[in-house]
Amino acid sequence: MLPFCDRTVSVPRKDVAPVWTRSFPIDKEPTTLGQHLKKKRFTAGLRQTEAAEKLGISYRTLSDWETDRTYPSWDYQPRLIGYLGYNPFTNPALGHPKGNETGGVAFLSSATPITTGQKLEQRRLNLKKTRKQMALEMGVSVKTLWGWETDRWQPTVEGQELIAKLLADGTSHAPPRS
């Protein structure tokens, strides 16, 4: 009779992807935002629910984005930039997926910003902040910041100074009120 051992040794293998990720094909060179999201998730070894939780969205929303059924709205862009590690919205090669917004709304132009509003918006997105976060730091309302970014409203002298400081050195804190 052979001796049997009750011990089991389990060592995680980092060089092999989880079994569930090997059964789905992913593009080596993604061309759409959905393919970029799926590739990032698979290389991180995350399930859809785990990735969705990291992004603060439902797994269903992530599924729609990964299959290019819908395109993320502006509110999610800073989160997606942080998740992917780069800004996919300036890449015109991502194509034109079926969107939940009008054409051009969820697509950031790669052109150099011309107006102060465009510069302000680009700076906010580079800082990976939502409009709400930036408005809070600047000490203005979200609607005011939206008006400035869309060039619908011109800022006051104090607002112009705050914007100039933000664009110059990146600090967006409102000066203390006296």
C-alpha positions as CSV (number, residue, x, y, z in Angstrom):
1,M,0.0,0.0,0.0
2,L,1.3,3.4,-0.9
3,P,1.5,6.2,1.6
4,F,-0.8,9.2,1.0
5,C,-0.2,12.8,1.9
6,D,-2.9,15.1,3.2
7,R,-1.1,18.3,2.4
8,T,-1.7,20.4,-0.6
9,V,0.6,23.1,-1.9
10,S,-1.0,26.0,-3.7
11,V,1.1,28.7,-5.3
12,P,-0.4,31.5,-7.4
13,R,1.0,31.7,-10.9
14,K,1.4,35.2,-12.0
15,D,2.7,34.4,-15.5
16,V,-0.6,32.7,-16.5
17,A,-3.8,34.6,-17.0
18,P,-6.9,33.3,-15.2
19,V,-8.7,30.6,-17.1
20,W,-11.8,32.7,-17.7
21,T,-9.7,35.4,-19.5
22,R,-8.2,32.9,-21.9
23,S,-11.6,31.8,-23.3
24,F,-12.5,35.3,-24.7
25,P,-10.5,36.8,-27.6
26,I,-9.2,40.3,-27.1
27,D,-7.6,42.5,-29.7
28,K,-3.8,43.1,-29.4
29,E,-4.3,46.5,-31.0
30,P,-7.6,47.9,-29.8
31,T,-9.3,50.4,-32.1
32,T,-12.4,51.4,-30.1
33,L,-12.9,52.6,-26.5
34,G,-14.7,49.4,-25.7
35,Q,-11.8,47.3,-26.9
36,H,-9.4,49.4,-24.8
37,L,-11.5,48.9,-21.7
38,K,-11.8,45.2,-22.2
39,K,-8.1,44.8,-22.9
40,K,-7.2,46.7,-19.7
41,R,-9.7,44.6,-17.7
42,F,-8.3,41.3,-19.0
43,T,-4.7,42.3,-18.5
44,A,-5.5,43.2,-15.0
45,G,-7.2,39.9,-14.5
46,L,-10.5,41.5,-13.3
47,R,-14.0,40.3,-13.8
48,Q,-16.5,42.8,-15.2
49,T,-18.1,43.3,-11.8
50,E,-14.7,44.0,-10.2
51,A,-13.7,46.5,-12.9
52,A,-17.2,48.2,-12.7
53,E,-16.8,48.5,-9.0
54,K,-13.4,50.2,-9.4
55,L,-15.0,52.7,-11.9
56,G,-18.0,53.3,-9.7
57,I,-20.5,52.1,-12.3
58,S,-22.8,49.0,-12.8
59,Y,-21.4,46.0,-14.6
60,R,-24.2,46.4,-17.1
61,T,-22.9,49.9,-18.0
62,L,-19.4,48.6,-18.3
63,S,-20.7,45.8,-20.6
64,D,-22.4,48.4,-22.8
65,W,-19.2,50.4,-23.0
66,E,-17.0,47.3,-23.8
67,T,-19.3,46.2,-26.6
68,D,-19.5,49.8,-27.9
69,R,-23.2,49.9,-27.6
70,T,-23.0,53.2,-25.7
71,Y,-20.3,55.8,-25.1
72,P,-19.4,57.1,-21.7
73,S,-20.7,60.6,-20.8
74,W,-18.5,63.5,-19.7
75,D,-18.9,62.7,-16.1
76,Y,-17.0,59.4,-16.4
77,Q,-14.1,60.6,-18.5
78,P,-11.8,61.5,-15.7
79,R,-12.4,58.1,-14.1
80,L,-11.8,56.3,-17.3
81,I,-8.6,58.2,-17.9
82,G,-7.4,57.2,-14.5
83,Y,-8.4,53.6,-15.0
84,L,-6.7,53.2,-18.4
85,G,-3.7,55.3,-17.5
86,Y,-4.0,57.5,-20.6
87,N,-6.6,59.7,-22.3
88,P,-8.3,57.7,-25.0
89,F,-10.7,60.5,-25.8
90,T,-8.2,62.5,-27.8
91,N,-7.6,59.6,-30.2
92,P,-9.7,60.1,-33.4
93,A,-8.9,56.5,-34.4
94,L,-11.3,55.2,-31.8
95,G,-14.1,55.4,-34.3
96,H,-17.7,56.5,-33.9
97,P,-19.5,54.1,-31.6
98,K,-23.3,54.2,-31.2
99,G,-23.5,56.9,-28.5
100,N,-25.9,58.0,-25.9
101,E,-25.0,61.7,-26.7
102,T,-25.1,63.8,-29.7
103,G,-22.1,63.6,-32.0
104,G,-18.9,65.3,-30.7
105,V,-20.2,65.7,-27.1
106,A,-18.3,62.8,-25.6
107,F,-15.3,63.2,-27.9
108,L,-12.5,65.6,-26.9
109,S,-10.9,67.3,-29.8
110,S,-7.1,66.8,-30.3
111,A,-6.9,70.3,-31.6
112,T,-5.1,72.9,-29.5
113,P,-7.6,74.9,-27.4
114,I,-8.2,78.4,-28.6
115,T,-10.5,80.0,-26.1
116,T,-10.1,80.4,-22.4
117,G,-13.1,78.1,-21.9
118,Q,-11.5,75.4,-24.0
119,K,-8.2,75.8,-22.1
120,L,-10.0,75.6,-18.8
121,E,-11.8,72.5,-19.8
122,Q,-8.6,70.8,-21.1
123,R,-6.8,71.7,-17.8
124,R,-9.7,70.2,-15.8
125,L,-9.6,66.9,-17.8
126,N,-5.8,66.7,-17.6
127,L,-6.1,67.0,-13.8
128,K,-8.6,64.1,-14.0
129,K,-11.4,66.0,-12.2
130,T,-15.0,66.2,-12.7
131,R,-16.7,69.5,-13.3
132,K,-18.2,69.2,-9.8
133,Q,-14.8,68.6,-8.2
134,M,-13.1,71.5,-10.0
135,A,-16.0,73.9,-9.2
136,L,-15.8,73.0,-5.5
137,E,-12.0,73.6,-5.5
138,M,-12.4,76.9,-7.4
139,G,-15.2,78.1,-5.1
140,V,-17.8,78.5,-7.9
141,S,-20.9,76.7,-8.8
142,V,-20.9,73.8,-11.3
143,K,-23.2,75.9,-13.6
144,T,-20.7,78.8,-13.5
145,L,-17.8,76.5,-14.4
146,W,-19.9,75.0,-17.2
147,G,-20.7,78.5,-18.5
148,W,-17.0,79.4,-18.5
149,E,-15.9,76.1,-20.2
150,T,-18.5,76.4,-22.9
151,D,-17.7,80.1,-23.4
152,R,-21.4,81.0,-22.8
153,W,-20.4,83.3,-19.9
154,Q,-17.5,85.6,-19.3
155,P,-15.9,85.4,-15.9
156,T,-15.7,88.4,-13.5
157,V,-12.3,90.0,-12.8
158,E,-11.9,87.7,-9.8
159,G,-12.9,84.7,-11.9
160,Q,-10.4,85.7,-14.6
161,E,-7.6,85.9,-12.0
162,L,-8.6,82.5,-10.7
163,I,-8.6,80.9,-14.2
164,A,-5.3,82.5,-15.1
165,K,-3.7,81.1,-11.9
166,L,-5.2,77.7,-12.6
167,L,-3.9,77.7,-16.2
168,A,-0.5,79.0,-15.2
169,D,0.5,76.8,-12.3
170,G,-2.3,74.2,-11.9
171,T,-3.6,75.3,-8.5
172,S,-7.4,75.8,-8.5
173,H,-8.1,76.8,-4.9
174,A,-10.2,79.8,-4.5
175,P,-8.6,82.7,-2.6
176,P,-9.9,83.2,1.0
177,R,-12.8,85.6,1.1
178,S,-12.4,88.6,3.4
